[in-house]
Amino acid sequence: MNVASKIKRGRKFDQVLAGARVIFLRDGFEGASVDDIAREAGVSKATLYSYFPDKRLLFMEVAKAECRRQAESAAEFDDEGASPRKVLTIAGRRIGDLAMSDMGRGVFRICLAEADRFPEIGREFYESGPLLVRNRLCDYLQRAMDRGQLEIEDVPLAAEQFSELCKADIQVRRLFKQDETCSAQKRNKIVKSAVDMFLARYATEETKIADAAETA
C-alpha cells in the first residue's frame, strides 16, 4: 500500500495540515509531538490519527506541500524587452526573498536534518526549489546569449554562481539565526553587487556599454 492510499482526506484535513506545518517548521520531525500538532490544529488526537495513522505520513504530506508552495514562488523570469541588469535584479531579489523566508529556511533545515530518514523529501525539495530556479535562470541566460547580450561558457555553472552571489551573507546567517531581519537595504545591496559581478564576467562589450548608460 502506498503512502497516498493511507491518508484519509476530510473536512478537517487542511486544518490538521496547517497545524502540523507550524509545529514541524518550528521543531523539526524529531522534536514535533503529536500533542502539540493536535493542539495547534485545534483538533483531537483521535481526529489527527484518523487522517494520518503515523507522524511520518503527516510530515511527508507537510513537506510535499511546502515543496509545491516553493515551486509556485519560483516564477518565470520575464525578459521581454528588458536589459540583463533589470532581469537579473528581479531574479536576484526573488532568490534572496526565498532564502530569507520562514518557509525557505524551515524546509531547508528539515530536509537537511531528515535527509537520511526521508531521502525522497530532500529530492523533492531540491527539484521544486533550487533546481527549478536554476533551470529557469538557465533558460533566461540562454535567451540572453542568443540575443548577443551575454557570453557564457557553462550556463548551469553561471546560474549557480549567480544564485549563490544573491544569497551571500544572508542564507547562512539566517539558518543559524544570526540575522533575523536583514533589511531590504542590505538585501538590495547584495543583489546589486551580485548583478555587477555577474555582468562584469559574462556581459558582452555591447551590453557593458548599454549597461553603463543605463546606470549612469
N, C-alpha and C positions, 0 to 999 in steps of 0.2 A: 504494500500500500504506500503510495507516495505521500509527500508532506501535504500537498494541497487537499487531498482527499480526507485528511484527518482534521482539517479545520472546518468548523461549523460557522456559517455566516448567519447573522440575525439582526434584530433591531438594535442591540447594544454593541455590535461588533466594532464599529468605528469609535465608540466611546471607550471600549477596552483598549483599542489600538492607540488612541490618543494618550491615555493614562500611562500605558506601557512605554510609549515614546519618551515621555518626560523622565520616567524613572531610569530607563536604560541609558539615555544620554547623560543622565546625572551620575549614575552609579556603575555603569557597565553591566555586563551579563552576570558576572560572578557576584557582584555586590547588590544587585537588584533582588528584592524579596517579593514574593507573590502578595504578601500582605500590603506592602507599600503600593504595588501596582493596582491592586483592587481598591485601595483607599483613594489613590489619585484618580482612578477611573470612575469612582462613585458607584461601584458595583460590589456584590458579594463575591467571596472566593468561589462559591459554587457556580455563579454565573460566569466568572472568568474561566473556570475549568471546563464549563460546558462548551465554550468557544475554542479553547486551546488546552488540550489534555496535559501538556507539559510546557515548562518555561522555554525550552529550546525552540519549539514551534512558534511561540509568541515572539521571541527575539528575532527569529528569521523573518517573520512577517513584517516586523517593525523596520528591520534593516533594509529589506527589499523596498518598502515604501519610501524610505529615505533615499535610496538609490534612484527611484523613479522621480522623486522630488528634485534631486540633484541634476538628473538628466534634463528635466524641464527647464531648469535655470540656465543651462548652457545653450543659450540662444545662438542662432546663426549670426555670423559677422556680416553685417550689411555694408558692402563696399562699393555700391553703385555710385560712381562719380566722386567718391571720396578719396582723399590723399592717404598714403600709407600711415602718416602720422595720426590722422584722425581715426582711422580704423583701429590701429594698434592701441591708441589711447583708450578707446571704448572697450576693446578686448581686455586690455590690462586691468581696467577698473573692475570688470566682471570677474576676472581671475582673483584679484585682491579681495573683492567682496565675498567670494566663496570661501577663501582662506580665513576671512575674519568672522564668518557667520557661525552661530552656535551649532547649526546643523552640520556644517562642514567640519568643524572641529570635533564635534561629538561622534559623528560617524567615522571619521578618520581614526580617532582613538579606539573606538570599539573594534573596528575592523583590524587594526594593528594588534590589539590585545587578544582578540579572539581568532586570529588568522589560522592557528593550528587546529582549533576546535571546529571552526566554520570556514574552511577554505573557499567554499562557494560564495560566501558573503563578501570576502575580500576581493574575489574575482569580479563579482557583480558591481561592487563599489568602484573598482578601478575602471571597468568598462563603461559605466554610466556617468563617471565624473572625469577624472584625469585623462583617460584615453579619448573620451568623446570630445572634450575641449581641444586636445591635441590634434585630433583628426580634422575638426572644423577649422582650427587655425592653419593646419597644413593645406587645406583646400583653399583658404584665402591666400596664403603665401604663394601657392602655385599660380593662382589667377594673377597676382601682382607680378610674378615673374613673366607670365605670358604677355603682360602689358608692357614689359620692359622697365618696371619700377624697381624691382629687386633682383639681385644676383646671389643665388644660394646654391651651394654645392650639395648639402644634405638637408632637405626640408624638414624631416621629422626631428633631427637634432636641433635645428634652428628654432622650431616650435617649442621644444622642451626648454631650450635656453631662455627664450622669451618668457615662458611661463614662470620659470624659477626666478628670473630677474624681477618679475612683478610681485613676488612673494618675499623678496629679500627683507630681512629684519621684521617680518610680520608673522609668518606661519610658525616658526619655532618658538618665538616669544608667546604667541597665542596658545600653542599647545601646552606649554609649561606654565601658563597663567602668569607670565611676567609682564604682560602689557594687555590689559583687557579692553582698552579704549582705542589706541592707535587712531589719532584724529584724522579727519578727512584731509586736512592739510598735509599731514605726513604721508598718507597713502597716495595722494596726488603727486607728491614729490618723488616717491618711489617709482610710480608708474612713468612719470615724465623722464626720469633717469633711465629707466628700462628702455623706453622708446628711443631716447637719444643714443644709447649704446647700440641698440639693435640696428638702427638706421645707419649709424657710423660704420658698422661692419657690413651690412648687406644691401644698402641702398645703392642704386646706380648713380653715376655722376649727375645725370639729368634730374633724378629725384632729389639728390642733395641740393642742387641749385634751386629747385622749386620749393623744397622744404625750408631752405634758408630765407626765401622770400616770404613764405607763409608765416614763419615765426619772427620775422623782423619787426 
